[in-house]
């Protein structure tokens, strides 16, 4: 970071986060953001880093709309600086998608679009058979369930189960978790025989 005083503020913010004191962490991060922007400008990598941390703290504190604003700004900075194929862009996109999904309601169509971007990014950069690609499919499936789009959710969760089975094995907790969600969606679609077979 820019100075020892800014690093000290980051340490204070991390202590607050570790103690679940998100309101105090927000105050400190706001000070850090002002300092970083003054020193490096609004579109610097350090500014994006602070925005990312700020957004995640706001998310933990339940301030989802504010978190979304910070994360969208972070995403655009990282898109410009590092490109859409960078890992930091993908990470930011995933966090943003989860924040938009958590807001529910009329945010769900946008959340689904962001989740589809996450899947596309993971497939392109990491490949199909990768744990993070499976996570992206799981998030998409969850978002579609929230929107009541069980057909689309079934497709995404099926992919997640298949990938996790290949990466971790059928009896791994992560695979079992995805399989449980998939079975519930099959029931929503009245595909009871398939659901029963998978539970054996």
N, C-alpha and C positions, 0 to 999 in steps of 0.2 A: 504494500500500500504506500501511499504518498508520504506519510510521516509517522513517527513513533506515536504521536498523539492519536492519529487515526487508527493505528494498530491497537492502541490501548482501548479505544472506543469499541472496536470489533471484539476484543476480548471481553469487555463488559457486556456487549450484546449477546455473545455466546453463553456467558454465564447466566444471563437472564433467560435465554432460550432453554438451557439445560434445566433450569428451575421452574420452567413453565410460566415464567413471568413475561408474557407476551406484550402486555401494555407498555412495560418499561423498555423492553427490547425495541418496540416501535419508535419510541422517543429517541433512543440512541441511534437507531438506523436512519432516522430522519436527519439527524445531525451529521452522520457520516455521509449520507447522500449529498447534502448541501456542500460539504467540504470537497468531496470527490468531484462533483460537477464544477465547482469553482476552480479547482486545480487542473482538471483534465478535460473538462467540457462535457456536454450532455450525451455525447455519442461514443464515449470511450469504453474500452473493455472493463475497466474498473467500475465504471458507472453501471454497466450491465450486471456485473457481479453483485453489486450492492442492491440493485433492483430485484435480482433473483432472490437474494436472502430476505429482503424486505417483503416480497410477495409471499414467500413461504411462511414467514412469521404471521403475516396478516391472515393467511389461510388457516394456520393453527389457531389463531384467535377468533376464527369465525367471521372475519371481515372479508367475505368472498368477492364482493364487487370491487373493493379497493385492491385486493390481491390481484384480481384479473387485470386491472389497469396497469399495475406495476409490471406484471409478467408480460403483458402485450408489448409494453415499451422495451423491456429486456429482449424479447424475441426479435423485435425489429432491429435493435442495435446489433445483436449477434448475427442476424441474417446478413446485414450489411458488412460486418467485419469479417465473419468467418465462413459465410455461405451456408446454404441449406443442407449441404452434405456433412457438416461438422457435427461432432458428438455433442458439443454444447448447445447447438441449435435443437438437436433432437431431445436432449434432456429438458430444455426450457419448454418445448412444445408439449411434452408429456405432462409436465407440472401444470401448464396452462389448461390443458384438456381436462385434467382432474378437477381443477378449480371451477371451470365452466360447468362440468357435469354436476358438481356438488350443489350448484345453484338451482338445478332442476327447472321444472316448468317450461316457460317459453325459451329458456336457454338450451334446452336439450338438442334441438336441430343443429345449432352451432357447435355444441359439444360433440355431437356425432361426426360432424365434418372435421373437427380438430382431431378426433380419435382416428378417423380414416387417414388423415395426414400422418399421424404417428405410425400407423401400420405401414403405410407406403415408405416412410423414412426408414423404419426398421428393416423392411424387406430389402430395400435398395442398399443400405449401408452395412447391415449386419448379416443379411441372408435370411432365408426362411427358417432354418432349423437353429434357432438361437433363443436363449431364455428371454431376452428383452423383446424379441419379436412376439413371443408367446404372451408376454405381459401386455403388449400393445393390443393384441387381439382380445385379451381378457377385458381390458378397459373399454374397448369398443363394444364388446358383448354386454358388459354391465350397463353402459350408457343406453344401448338399444333396449335393454330390459326396462330401464327407468322410463323410457319413452313409450313402452308398451309395444315395441316392434319386435315381436318374438321370432319372427321368421329371420330377420336380419341378425338378431342376437344368436340364434341357433348356428348360423353359418360361422360367425366370429368365434363362438365358444368351441365349436367343433375343431376349428383350426388350432385354438389354444390347447385343447386336450391332446390333439395329435402331436403337436410340437413338444409339449411338456413330457409326453410319454416317451418320445424319442430322446429328449435331452436328459430327463431325470429318471425315467422308468415309471411304470404304471402305479407303483405303490408309494411313490414319493408324496409327501404332504402337499406340495404345490400342484401336482397332478390331480390328487384327490379333491382338492379345493375346486379346481376348474371343472372337474367331472361332476361334482355336486351341483354347481351352477348350471351346467349343461343339462343334467337330468331334470332339474326344475323347469327349465325352458321347454324341454321335450313334453313335460306334463302340461304346460300351458298351451302347447300346440296339440294336445290330445293324442300324443304319440306314446301311449302308455306302455305298449309292449317293448318298444326300444328302450324306454326309460328303465323298465324292469330288468331287461337283459344287461344293461350297463351296471346295474346295482349288484349283480351277482358276484 
